[in-house]
Every structure is written in C-alpha cells, then in structure tokens.
Amino acid sequence: MAGKVGLLCVWMFWGCTVCKSQFYLEKSQSETLEFGSVPAAVYDTHVYHENGAILGILFHMVHAFLFVVQPNPFPQDLVTKIAQETFGTYGSGRIEYHKPENVVLTLQAIYYEIGFIVCASLGVLFVLLMPLVGLCFCMCRCCDNCGGEMHQRQKKNADCRRGCLTTLLFTTSLVISAGVLCAYAANQNISNQLRGVKKLVNSNFRDLKTLVNDTPSQIEYLASQYNTAKNKVLSDLDNIGPLLGKRIHDQLGKEVRPALDGALNMAGAMRETKEALENVSVSLEILQDGTSKLQVNLSNVRNSLSNTLNDPACSAPGVSNTCNAIRNTLGQLAISANFTALPDVNTQLNNVNDVLKTDLSNIVQKGYSTFNNTPGMVKNQTKNVVAGIKGMLDSIGSNITGFSKHLPIQSILSNVTLYINQGQSMIEDYYPLIDDYDFYRWIGCIVVCCMVVLILAFNFLGLLCGSCGYDKHSSPTTRGCVSNTGGNLLMAGVGFSFIFSWLLMLVVCITFTIGGNLQKLVCEPFQSRELFKANYSHTSQVLDTPYLITPYWKNSIPGFLYQNSEIDLTIEKVYSDCKNKKGIYTALQLDNIFNISDFLNTSMYTKDVVDMFDKVNVDLSDITLLDAAGKQNLQSFTNTGIGNIDYPAYLAEVNKGVTKVDLLAFANNLEAQADQLPRGALENALKGHASSIRLIHSQQVVPMEQAMSTLNQSIRLLQRTASDLPNKVTNVISAIDAAQYLITHNASFVVNQETEKYMEVIVGYFKQYIKWVRDSMAMDVAACQPISNFVDVAEMIACTFVIDSVNTFWFGLGCCTIFLIPSIIISVKLAKFYRRMDTEDVYDE
C-alpha cells in the first residue's frame, strides 16, 4: 500500500507544477508549436512464446480433445454466480446448497461439466475395476483357467494367429510408446520452461524499475517544454509592432488606403491635366499655323491646275472629256477643318500650373508614411505592457521550476524502488522452493513414465525373445528356452499392467480434472478475452462483476486504491489501457486523487495577461492623413476653369479631315487620268501637278493630322477630368475626413479588437502546451505496459508453460493406460504360443 501511495505522489508532483486556463476566449490562430516527443522508456520484456513444432501439434491435439469433451461456451453467468455465492455479494464464504437457487446453480454446473464428469467417472470406474479384474484374473489362472492351463491345443491356423497377435501387440506397444514419449516431453517441457521463468520475472521487475526511474526525467521534460511556449510568447512580444501593430494597420487601412489612394489619384489627375493642356496649346498653335499655309498652297495648286486645263490641247477630240472630269474635281482641293476660330487654353494652363506649385503627391505620401508607422507607434506605446508581461512569464517559470525542488521526489522514488526490490526479493526467495518442488514433480512423473516403460520393456523383450526363439517344428512341450522366456516376459508385462494401470489412471483422472478445467475456465477465456467481455444479459464483465470480491466494494480496483468503489475503474480497462501503452495516469484514473484539469489551471497567469493587455492604450491621433494645404490644393483644382473649355467646338473640328479630299488619292487619280491622255506636254503637266499635291500632303497634311490626333486625345482627357470634377474632389476630401475621424476618434475600438485577438494568440501558446501535457500524461509519461506484461507473463507461465504441459502429460499417459487393456489381452493370448507347455495333443497314426 505504501508503494502505491509513493507512486501516486510522483504524479502529484507533476500535477502541481503546471496550471490550466479557465479564461476561455474565441479560438485563435496560434502558430502550432513543436514540443517534441517525451523520452520513451525502453522495456525489456517481450511477452511472446512459440512452442516447438512437435509440442505445438501435441498442444493442439489436447485442445481439440478438450473441445470434444467440453464444447460448451464459457459460462459467464455461472462463474459469476458461483463466485458471488462463494465470497462475493453474500459474503458467507459458504454455499447453502439446500436453497432452490443454489440447486439450480448446481444443476447448471453439472450440465456444463458433464463431459468432464463422464470422463472422470470412466476413469474412476477403471481405477476401481482394474485391481479387481486383475485379482480375479490371477485367481482364475491359478485354477488353470483363463489361459492358466499349460496345455495348447493344436490348430491348423496357429501360425497365422500367432503372427496376427504379434503384429497387434507390437502396434499396441508402439502406441503406448508414443504416449509415454508424449508424457515425457510434456514433463520435460515444464522443467525447461520453468528455468526461463526467472529471466521473465526479473525482466518484468526491471521494467517496473525503469517505469519508476524514467518517470522523473519524463516529468522534467514536460516541465522543461514550458520554455518552448514561453520563448514563443517572448518572441511575439518582442515583435508586437509587426504583429499587433500590423493588424491594427491592416484593419484601419481598409478605410485609410482607399481615401489616400483617391487623393493620390487626384494628384496624378492634376499632372495629367497639365500635360493635356500643354498638348492642346501646342497642337492648336500648330494647326492654326498649318491651316493658313495649307490653304494658300492648295489655292496655288488649284489655280495652276486650272490654267493647265485651259490649254488648247484639252479641246482635242478624246481629251476634252478627261479634262472636263479633272476640272470638275478642282473644288475638292480645299481645307476641311478650320482651327483658327478655336479659343486657346492658356488661362486654364496657368491656373493648373499655379495649383501644381503645391506638391499634393508629397503631402499624400507623408500621410502614407505617417499611417504606415502604426506598428512603430504601437511598439513604442506598449513597452511598459510588454515588460510587465515578460516579468510575469519569468515569475511563472520560476514558480514551476522552483516548486519541484521543494518536493521530496527522491525519497518517494526511493520508497517505490524499495518496495519493488522487496517484492522481487520475496519472489526470488521462492525460487529454490520452486526448483525443489519442480524436481520432485519431475521425479514423480519420471517414475510414472518408468512404470509404463517397464511394461513396454516386458512387451518388446517378450516379442523379441518369443519371435527369435520360436521354432515351428517344435511341439508345445519341447519349445526352447528363449521362446519360453519370451512368453514369461509377456506374462510379466501383463502382471505389471494390472499392478500399475489403476495408479496410472488415478494420476490421469486427477490431472485431467484439474488441468482440463483450468484450460477451459481460465486459460481459454483469458486468451479470448471472455473474462473481460460483457455478456449479453449484463453490462459487466466476469472479473469486473460488482461486489465480486467483497460485498462492500462495487469495483475492486478503485476500492483498493481510492477507497471509493463507485468509481468506474475496471480490471478490463486497466489491462487494455496498459496493453495499449497508455500512461498510468489514464489507466488507473489517477484524476480521482488529483485532477490534472485542476492543476493545469491557466487562470493564475491568464488573468494577469488579460489585465496587462487591458492596459494597452495606443494613441493614433498624431497620424495626419492630409493637411489643410492638401485639401486647399484639391479645392483649387476645381477652380482652374478646365470645365469652361468649349469641348464640343474642339471635337467638331478634330472629327473633320484636314482637307476635303484625300490628297494622295486625288494625286493618284489625277496621274491615272493623265496616263489616258496622248503623250505630250499636257500629260507631263498633269503628272507634275500630282507630284506637287503629294508633296503638300507629306509636308503639311501629315504633321497636321498628327497634331489633330494629339489634340483629340488631350481634349477628350480634359473632358473626362472636368466631368463632375467638383463632386469628385468633394468625395476624395470626404473620404479623407472620414478616415481621419476613424483614426482620431474610433481607432480605440479597432485597437481593442486586435489587441484581444493578439492576446488570444499569446494565450493559445499556453493552451497548446497544456493540451500537449495532458496528452503526454495520458499516453506517454509512465506508460504502464509493464503492468499488462506482468499479467501476460503470469498467463503465459500458468497456461502455456504449465497447464498445456500438464494436459499433454495426462493426454499421453491416458493413451498409454487405455491401450494397456488390449495389451493385456493380446499378451495373454500370445504367451500361449511362446511358453513351454506341460501337455500337448497326441494323435494316433
């Protein structure tokens, strides 16, 4: 009991070293921490045994025979009721058989044991009858009956009968030999296996010591991993600016960035407006100047071409039509767009230049820079809070590591180790006694086997002497000494068979009844886990039947460990948990002595963390997104007059062509018409005019078209910019004001919200640590596999080493004993053919 308390104290030491949070927050997105694996104890015991091929076959044969004898399933209800009646619920320790329920119970037991009862009854009958039959047989032979008369009648088939009897006796003796070999192998197997029991038991005790000795290092590892969570918390606190500050920055940025982007876009629009106005001014000047020059040049070409067409050569037949056609197209050589009447944009350009004297982009970038410094502001304004939390973590760490030093852990472990050593010494004290009893058992079994071997020796020697000394030409009265000796040996074997057979059967009956029932009621149910499984009519298992051991304990294990038998702690659960390598804390439900959930209580530091974070007060009022100069600059942009430009007039002119006709097409057509004329001066003159028109197009029209394209794009850009410009600027300023109001007046809500999330991340690291400790305590720390190994080793020793061998022993010995009956009958009949007779049949010739 003291050892049990000492082991529990080891766990209480760890339970007091950590604490559990009772302040529940919304699940945070904490980074997953790696605490590593708890150093696992290495256990030496491997509960596995494989029988040799021959012994395995013999064991299977015995199991098959027992199944034939007892095919009924394991009687859970019957065993439970008998156990309760014997020493359980009623506590009398004595069954009152006269009670009706006990009569029924007795009948059920008889029904279940009917196979064993029948076999045992036959064995008892054999034990009682065999000496009586032997006595009667002896007296009968003394009266010259039952084969005792030394006279053999001559028969024609005597040789055939002798050969058959010899073969039958030899076969029977071989079967008996196999049986005695089986019994000897089983007997020797017990001794061989018991020699290895010491190693198994010592290995189990070493595992128990390993369990105890490794527990402190495992607990120390759990405690040391607190630093993993602590270091991660410290890292996050050191980076509170990038972490918490960035979260605040990102949340406020949802409103601030669009506002600043709008102002920055408006600054870009100002620069684009300036460039567009400059392009309009330059293009308009180019077009106005080009229009005047183009109009003069086209007029000159038109007059020159008209003079050429007035030449007398155009009056000639076949030429006049072409000249008239050309003359009709001369009106197309004129300008189409007239830019001289369009107003200039110099006023607007000057106004925009005045607005651009204030660098709005720089002002907006300053707003960006100030806002982007939010993480730095958060870090600077939370220095005291971070320092306080760091100091608190150091205090918690000191308490955890310092508390373990004040516990008498070494003395507790010393006591537990002492109890284990005492238990091992006590068991080792029985080793000599076990060896002595095993030697006596081995001698006794050898003596029993020697009884059978003695009978076999007489049988085989009798067969050998009889067969070798038999002379078929000799008469029964003249048989040789060797043949007569063979017959006498056979009769000696018969005599010893009567003497030993009932003793052999008595040994068989006792070992069969004990070994067979242990196999069916203990070993097979344990191996198939029927001792642990619930039956169909009850929810409890056989070993875990309430009040089975004592009427005062509902469950035996918690009653013994915790003096509270109402706790749902069963033998099956302890065995299964230890078999699955779970920790002893889970297997024995040590939370009934101390609850880890109470010891792993984070409230002692979570509350302090919350209180410290409640002190976080980040003031962002120093952030200025856009100053008054920037806002005034935006307002001035709306008064530059770009909305007063006559955009329809400009667009009307740029949508026209430079000339009424495409001069290249006109020149090509003129040249084609000249080719239709007869070769001469007229043709050359017209082609010269075509070349002049092409030159005008390349030198004047093309540059004007380029200027018109630039003018068109710039006018349209200015038109889009000027469209609803006051409202656009008003919206930008309103967005800036709203974002500024958010930062100045409502940022505290965002700060508190993000601080709470950041706090959840910090606390989440401790929650991960606590969960890892719980899981490690349940599965890894002090894995109680040695306990289940102890049970498995006990089962292996009792069932595999001992009971299987005992059952194989009686199986082989019973086979020998049964076959002694035909051996006796055959030996008596065969001895007549080998022994020298006193008289024989005489036939007259």
Secondary structure, 3 states (H helix, E strand, C coil): CHHHHHHHHHHHHHHCCCCECCCCCCCCCCCCCCCCCCCCCCCCCCCCCCCCHHHHHHHHHHHHHHHHHCCCCCCHHHHHHHHHHHHCCCCCCCCCCCCHHHHHHHHHHHHHCHHHHHHHHHHHHHHHHHHHHHHHHHHHHHCCCCCCCCEECCCCCHHHHHHHHHHHHHHHHHHHHHHHHHHHHHHHHHHHHHHCHHHHHHHHHHHHHHHHHHHHHHHHHHHHCHHHHHHHHHHHHHCHHHHHHHHHHHHHHHHHHHHHHHHHHHHHHHHHHHHHHHHHHHHHHHHHHHHHHHHHHHHHHHHHHHHHHCCHHHHCCCCHHHHHHHHHCHHHCCECCCCCCCCCCHHHHHHHHHHHCCCHHHHHHHHHHHHHCHHHHHHHHCHHHHHHHHHHHHHHHHHHHHHHHCCCHHHHHHHHHHHHHHHHHHHHHCHHHHHHHHHHHHHHHHHHHHHHHHHHHHHHHHHHHHHHHCCCCCCCCCCCHHHHHHHHHHHHHHHHHHHHHHHHHHHHHHHHHHHHHHHHHHHHHHHCCCCCCCCCCCCCCCCCCCCCCCCCCCCHHHHHHHCCCCCCCCHHHHHHHHHCCCEHHHHCCHHHCCCHHHHCECHHHHHHHHHHHHCCCCCCCCCCCCCHHHHHHHHHHHCCCHHHCCHHHHHHHHCCCCECCCHHHHHHHHHHHHHCCCCCHHHHHHHHHHHHHHHHHHHHHHHHHHHHHHHHHHHHHHHHHHCCHHHHHHHHHHHHHHHHHHHHHHHHHHHHHHHHHHHHHHHHHHHHHHHHHHHHHHHCCCECHHHHHHHHHHHHHHHHHHHHHHHHHHHHHHHHHHHHHHHHHHHHHHHHHHCCCCEECCCCC
